[in-house]
């Protein structure tokens, strides 16, 4: 019989954090975050990372465990989160997994092992160079000969996954398709009770997202991005591609270029909109688009309400 846990998921600004804390207090649980961006230290405002006040004394795990410049993988998450869950269970508490990253949640529940233990840096570099030499279609054609099923799912421009699929086959003699099939055949590691939050009226959710973005900007999102860039975090690293940060980086860098070309003294008052005024709208637009994708995943087990309190 698999150990039991609770999963609370849903789109941005749907109330996951508050419900997770409330259930933990009611059921004697601890929260395990399943947010692919809250794992990064120093990225607090744009990820809506729960504050100590919001946690209300409930222990939260899998937050602030990686540096923004790291390439953090789903396999690493599954292993670390499983260790947290098992420790919570061993102490007689209820693990409550809270977050909107569906791949993290599915991988944790299933107990997937992935194929990351077979990584070979030298081989990966060699395959990467071969991709550059013969092109995406060329390397994809080579993958098609050994793993036609996976090749059919990849675009020639998807360099990372094509290279990884070839790497796994060369190192193990097994295709990623075969590895995934073997993993799916194993019973789930945990018995999960899933609660997927959503809104009956979609516009209500989008309005909450817009309010949340406004609050983030007021709290200093663009200053947070400037601090990360000043600390040496690459603008093109995975963490900085998150919704909110990618748009803020573009706005901040655009502001810097404008000030370099046209110093404030040479521009009339109000001629140069701030980074926040330009980036805020872009963040709202991208957050709405990301929410549509996330709603399709959470729709499998959605728990809908007509409305939620105004606080986000």
C-alpha positions in Angstrom: 0.0 0.0 0.0 1.5 3.3 -1.1 2.1 6.1 1.4 -0.6 8.9 1.2 -0.1 12.5 0.4 -2.2 15.5 -0.7 -1.6 17.5 -3.9 -2.9 21.0 -4.4 -2.3 22.4 -7.8 -3.8 25.0 -10.2 -2.9 28.1 -12.3 -1.2 31.2 -11.0 -3.1 33.2 -8.4 -5.7 30.5 -7.8 -5.1 30.3 -4.1 -2.9 27.3 -3.8 -0.6 28.7 -1.1 -3.4 29.7 1.3 -5.2 26.4 0.9 -2.0 24.4 1.5 -1.4 26.2 4.7 -5.0 25.8 5.9 -5.0 22.1 5.2 -1.6 21.7 6.9 -2.9 23.4 10.0 -6.1 21.4 10.0 -4.5 17.9 9.2 -1.1 18.2 10.8 0.8 18.5 7.6 3.9 20.1 6.1 4.1 21.7 2.7 6.4 20.5 -0.1 6.6 23.0 -2.9 6.1 21.9 -6.5 7.0 25.2 -8.2 9.9 25.1 -10.6 10.9 28.7 -9.9 10.5 28.9 -6.1 13.4 26.5 -5.8 15.8 29.4 -6.7 17.3 31.6 -4.0 16.9 35.4 -4.5 13.9 35.0 -6.8 11.2 35.9 -4.3 8.9 38.5 -5.7 8.4 37.3 -9.2 7.8 33.7 -8.1 5.2 34.8 -5.4 7.3 32.8 -2.9 5.3 32.5 0.4 6.5 34.9 3.1 6.9 33.8 6.7 3.6 35.5 7.5 1.9 33.5 4.8 3.4 30.2 5.9 1.9 30.8 9.4 4.4 28.6 11.1 3.8 25.6 8.7 7.1 24.1 7.6 7.7 24.5 3.8 10.2 22.4 1.9 11.8 22.6 -1.6 12.0 26.4 -1.5 15.4 28.2 -1.9 17.4 25.1 -2.6 19.2 26.2 -5.8 21.1 29.1 -7.2 19.5 30.9 -10.2 22.5 30.1 -12.4 22.1 26.4 -11.9 20.5 24.1 -14.5 18.0 22.4 -12.2 16.3 19.2 -13.6 13.0 17.5 -12.9 14.9 14.3 -12.0 16.8 16.2 -9.3 13.5 17.6 -8.0 11.8 14.2 -7.9 14.7 12.8 -5.9 14.9 15.7 -3.4 11.2 16.1 -3.0 10.7 12.4 -2.4 13.3 12.6 0.4 11.3 15.4 2.0 8.0 13.5 1.6 9.5 10.4 3.1 10.9 12.3 6.1 7.5 14.0 6.7 5.8 10.6 6.6 8.4 9.1 9.0 7.6 11.8 11.5 3.9 11.0 11.4 2.9 14.1 9.4 0.9 14.5 6.2 2.9 15.7 3.1 0.9 18.4 1.2 2.4 19.0 -2.2 1.6 22.5 -3.4 2.4 24.0 -6.8 1.6 24.4 -10.4 4.5 22.6 -12.1 2.7 19.5 -13.5 5.8 17.6 -14.5 7.3 18.0 -11.0 4.1 16.7 -9.4 3.6 13.7 -11.8 7.3 12.7 -11.5 7.2 12.8 -7.7 4.0 10.8 -7.4 5.1 8.2 -10.0 8.6 7.9 -8.4 10.3 8.3 -11.8 14.0 7.6 -11.9 14.6 9.2 -15.3 17.9 8.6 -17.2 19.9 11.5 -15.8 22.2 9.1 -14.0 23.8 8.2 -17.3 24.9 11.8 -18.2 28.3 12.0 -19.9 29.5 15.6 -20.3 32.1 14.8 -23.0 29.6 12.8 -25.1 27.0 15.5 -24.7 29.4 18.1 -25.9 30.4 15.9 -28.9 26.7 15.4 -29.8 26.0 19.1 -29.4 28.8 19.9 -31.8 27.5 17.3 -34.3 24.1 18.9 -34.1 25.7 22.2 -35.0 27.6 20.6 -37.8 24.9 18.5 -39.6 21.9 20.5 -38.4 18.8 19.6 -36.4 17.2 17.6 -39.1 20.4 15.6 -39.6 20.8 14.5 -36.0 17.1 14.0 -35.7 17.4 11.6 -38.6 20.0 9.6 -36.8 17.7 9.4 -33.7 14.8 8.4 -36.0 16.8 5.2 -37.0 17.0 4.0 -33.3 14.0 5.6 -31.7 11.4 6.6 -34.3 8.7 7.1 -31.6 10.7 9.8 -29.7 12.0 11.3 -33.0 8.4 11.8 -34.2 7.7 13.9 -31.1 10.6 16.3 -31.5 11.2 19.3 -33.7 14.5 19.6 -35.5 15.1 22.9 -33.5 14.8 21.1 -30.2 18.6 20.6 -29.8 18.5 19.8 -26.1 16.1 16.9 -26.3 17.6 15.5 -29.5 21.0 15.5 -28.0 19.8 14.0 -24.8 17.9 11.2 -26.5 21.0 10.2 -28.5 23.2 10.4 -25.4 20.9 8.0 -23.5 20.8 5.5 -26.3 24.6 5.5 -26.8 25.4 5.2 -23.1 22.7 2.6 -22.2 21.7 0.8 -25.3 18.1 1.7 -24.5 16.1 4.4 -26.0 14.4 7.1 -23.9 11.1 5.7 -25.2 11.9 2.3 -23.7 13.1 3.9 -20.5 9.9 5.8 -20.1 7.8 2.7 -20.8 9.7 0.8 -18.1 9.2 3.6 -15.6 5.4 3.9 -16.3 5.1 0.1 -15.7 6.2 0.6 -12.1 3.3 1.3 -9.7 3.1 4.9 -8.4 5.3 5.7 -5.4 2.6 7.6 -3.6 -1.2 7.5 -3.3 -2.2 11.1 -3.9 -5.4 12.9 -3.2 -5.4 15.6 -5.8 -7.1 19.0 -5.6 -6.9 21.1 -8.7 -8.1 24.7 -8.2 -9.7 26.7 -11.0 -12.3 29.3 -11.7 -15.7 28.8 -13.3 -15.4 32.3 -14.8 -12.0 32.6 -16.5 -11.9 36.4 -16.4 -12.0 36.3 -12.6 -8.7 34.4 -12.7 -7.2 36.8 -15.2 -8.2 39.8 -13.1 -6.5 38.2 -10.1 -3.3 37.6 -12.1 -3.3 41.3 -13.2 -3.7 42.4 -9.6 -0.9 40.0 -8.5 1.5 41.5 -11.2 0.7 45.0 -10.0 1.5 44.0 -6.5 4.8 42.4 -7.6 5.9 45.6 -9.4 5.0 47.6 -6.3 7.0 45.3 -4.1 10.1 45.8 -6.3 10.2 43.1 -9.0 12.3 45.1 -11.3 14.8 46.0 -8.5 15.0 42.3 -7.8 15.8 41.5 -11.4 18.5 44.3 -11.4 20.0 42.8 -8.3 20.1 39.3 -9.8 21.8 40.6 -13.0 24.3 42.7 -11.0 25.1 39.5 -9.0 26.2 37.8 -12.2 23.1 35.7 -12.9 23.1 35.3 -16.7 20.1 36.9 -18.4 19.7 33.8 -20.6 19.8 31.1 -17.8 16.8 28.9 -17.3 15.7 30.7 -14.1 15.5 34.0 -15.9 13.3 32.5 -18.6 10.4 32.2 -16.2 7.3 34.3 -16.9 7.8 37.6 -15.2 11.5 37.5 -15.1 12.1 37.2 -18.8 9.9 40.2 -19.5 11.4 42.2 -16.6 15.0 41.4 -17.9 14.0 42.6 -21.4 12.6 45.8 -19.9 15.6 46.5 -17.6 18.1 45.8 -20.4 16.1 48.0 -22.8 16.1 50.8 -20.2 19.9 50.5 -19.9 20.4 50.7 -23.7 18.1 53.7 -24.0 19.9 55.6 -21.2 23.2 54.8 -22.8 22.1 56.1 -26.2 19.9 59.0 -24.9 21.0 60.2 -21.5 18.1 61.6 -19.4 19.5 65.1 -19.7 18.9 65.0 -23.5 15.4 63.7 -23.3 12.3 65.8 -22.4 10.5 64.9 -19.2 8.3 61.8 -19.6 9.9 60.9 -23.0 11.4 57.6 -21.6 8.9 55.3 -19.9 10.4 53.3 -17.0 11.2 49.6 -17.2 8.3 48.8 -14.9 5.8 50.7 -17.0 6.9 48.8 -20.2 7.4 45.4 -18.6 4.3 45.2 -16.5 1.9 44.8 -19.5 4.2 42.2 -21.1 4.2 40.2 -17.8 0.4 40.2 -17.6 0.0 39.1 -21.2 2.5 36.2 -20.8 1.1 35.2 -17.4 -2.4 34.9 -19.0 -1.0 32.7 -21.8 0.9 30.5 -19.4 -2.2 30.1 -17.3 -4.1 28.8 -20.3 -1.5 26.0 -20.7 -1.5 25.2 -17.0 -5.3 25.1 -16.9 -5.3 22.3 -19.5 -3.1 20.2 -17.2 -5.0 20.9 -14.0 -8.3 20.4 -15.8 -7.9 16.6 -15.3 -9.1 17.0 -11.7 -10.3 20.5 -11.4 -12.1 21.7 -8.2 -13.9 24.9 -9.4 -15.3 27.7 -7.4 -17.3 30.7 -8.6 -15.1 33.1 -6.8 -12.3 33.6 -4.2 -11.5 36.4 -1.8 -9.8 39.4 -3.4 -6.5 38.8 -1.7 -3.8 37.2 -3.8 
